[in-house]
């Protein structure tokens, strides 16, 4: 039987907790895995808690009772959000990103595990107290951020398809109108994917008028699920009024000027409200 | 200035390393962040190394020289793979998963962060010594596993689209024939996504004849990139000969019998070779 020293146990507990944020681990899990008494594990957890607070790396919550245990929530500091938003903004505003037609190339950022990981942590932090059951997105470019948000919230991801798929069985299909180009599009989601009464968080990569986000909300209504909020990586500044309320962008796209080769993006400073 | 005790430092270093597997952190990063001498951090790392080995939780590698530092690689044990494959197999063979037409519902598994996280760790473990530059997938259902594999390898993800997108600039488009249904399909990838000489790992959710995987390989040839291998979540047992070599399934689908309401899936035991 393995016997560990205190500092080894602390390393091990920290690793196990941070591999699965917001998941409740029972004390028994640690006593069995690390071959130590519950009181010893409790003391270890107190030390970890203090360390995380000092370094602002996260929070430990202990849940009492039979179904209780320990859970770790990564901490997001003002400085972390600021650094991240500044880094992404300065990358996004490089003029080489302008694509003919007035678009902006950003899939390298949207598919970068460390960027989407941090984006997911920020969204999770903003919605952690809302008892989210699922993160919902529509294919394709928002999937990585949505998955990382789901991982940080310790909930499953649901992906709405753009076309009807025979391989997913009975599905709900809806048509919706994109807000800016007024095109009619289809969304399809398997009947099995969401249950009535579920609370969902919508995540997407881009929002202009909000037509797609509105489509997702309509789809969720068909499932009698409740949309708690919508997080997007970047939203255009105009139109000011979007088709959905309660949306939270990380970045705001003010202007893409093809001729002047200029992209203006600003971080959404509202994200810094209520951060401890 | 924050001053930490040894066991607090060990918790902190473990957390920082495990949040970004396979990333090289310099000693300076830790001396600055934790306000400790390099010799102290070195001693802490030795303790973490010993703990990880005892518990088979991972490996620490120290890289000497100017660009050197410390990196953490999660460990995958035979038992972890076995437990995971057995859990997924028993979930996949529930008869409620049969969809009319002889399909199997598995998006709940393919979009579950803890399932795809483990699948990604297994693929990363198998290809960690191959100097992979990118993980490549084609939309949609393989994206979550591909992202988690990319995260575990600390490399970016590339997603090939099924349709040509105007928002991604100049793109390479290829037509390919699906191996089983012989339909002609299109794949599209931005010119900026991959560089000549890059080594890529292909990840997808499902393989029957291997037509899609072959299409990805053809696409990579257009970019003069080298495909090192192909990992799939589940592959059908037949046809035995696939259109690509060097493919690695986690699970093998032997049979879906709609009438008898029977699904036969077996774990790919070959995964257990060369696991320490």
Interface residues (C-beta under 8 A of the other chain):
Chain A: X2 X4 X5 X6 X7 X8 X10 X11 X12 X13 X14 X15 X16 X18 X19 X20 X33 X34 X47 X48 X50 X51 X52 X54 X55 X57 X58 X99 X100 X101 X103 X105 X107 X108 X111 X112 X113 X114 X116 X117 X139 X140 X141 X143 X144 X147 X148 X150 X151 X154 X155 X156 X157 X158 X159 X161 X166 X167 X168 X169 X190 X192 X193
Chain B: X2 X4 X5 X6 X7 X8 X9 X10 X11 X12 X13 X14 X15 X16 X18 X19 X20 X33 X34 X47 X48 X50 X51 X52 X54 X55 X57 X58 X99 X100 X101 X103 X105 X107 X108 X111 X112 X113 X114 X116 X117 X139 X140 X141 X143 X144 X147 X148 X150 X151 X154 X155 X156 X157 X158 X159 X161 X166 X167 X168 X169 X190 X192 X193
